[in-house]
């Protein structure tokens, strides 16, 4: 097994704005804004006074919301 290579900044996915994250999730910007104030929703990053989202955090949050259906007998 080879060690994992650390990604350079140009190899990493860029941080998304709250508007871009809302569009990615199919939500309204105001929903994400409200959830942040309530401590809900996907993880986010504070960059100075700006809020940014990592796409990986959005994908992880989506996966955590998957509901598995039971097979019908």
C-alpha positions in Angstrom: 0.0 0.0 0.0 1.3 3.4 -0.9 0.9 6.4 1.4 -1.8 8.9 0.5 -0.6 11.9 -1.2 -1.7 15.2 0.3 -3.6 17.2 -2.3 -2.3 20.6 -3.3 -4.7 23.6 -3.1 -5.2 23.4 -6.9 -6.2 19.7 -6.6 -8.8 20.4 -3.9 -12.4 21.2 -4.7 -13.0 24.9 -4.2 -15.1 26.2 -1.3 -18.7 27.0 -2.3 -20.6 30.1 -1.3 -23.8 29.7 0.6 -25.7 30.4 -2.6 -23.8 27.8 -4.5 -24.3 25.3 -1.7 -28.0 26.0 -1.6 -28.2 25.4 -5.4 -26.1 22.2 -5.1 -28.5 20.9 -2.5 -31.7 22.1 -4.3 -32.6 24.4 -1.3 -33.3 28.1 -0.9 -30.4 30.2 0.4 -32.7 31.3 3.3 -33.1 27.7 4.4 -29.3 27.2 4.8 -29.1 30.6 6.5 -31.9 29.6 9.0 -30.3 26.2 9.6 -26.9 27.7 10.4 -28.6 29.9 13.0 -30.3 26.8 14.5 -27.2 24.6 14.4 -28.7 22.3 11.8 -27.8 21.4 8.2 -24.4 20.6 6.7 -21.1 21.6 8.2 -19.7 24.9 7.0 -16.5 26.9 7.2 -16.1 30.5 8.4 -13.6 32.5 6.4 -13.4 35.8 8.1 -16.9 37.1 7.8 -17.8 34.8 5.0 -19.6 31.4 5.1 -18.3 28.7 2.8 -19.1 25.0 2.2 -16.8 22.2 1.2 -18.5 20.0 -1.4 -17.3 16.9 0.6 -19.2 18.1 3.6 -22.3 18.7 1.5 -22.0 15.1 0.0 -21.5 13.7 3.5 -24.6 15.5 4.8 -26.6 14.2 1.8 -25.5 10.6 2.5 -26.5 11.0 6.2 -30.0 11.9 5.1 -30.6 8.8 3.0 -33.6 6.7 4.2 -33.4 3.0 3.5 -36.7 1.5 2.6 -37.7 -2.0 3.8 -38.4 -4.7 1.3 -42.1 -5.5 1.0 -42.8 -9.2 1.9 
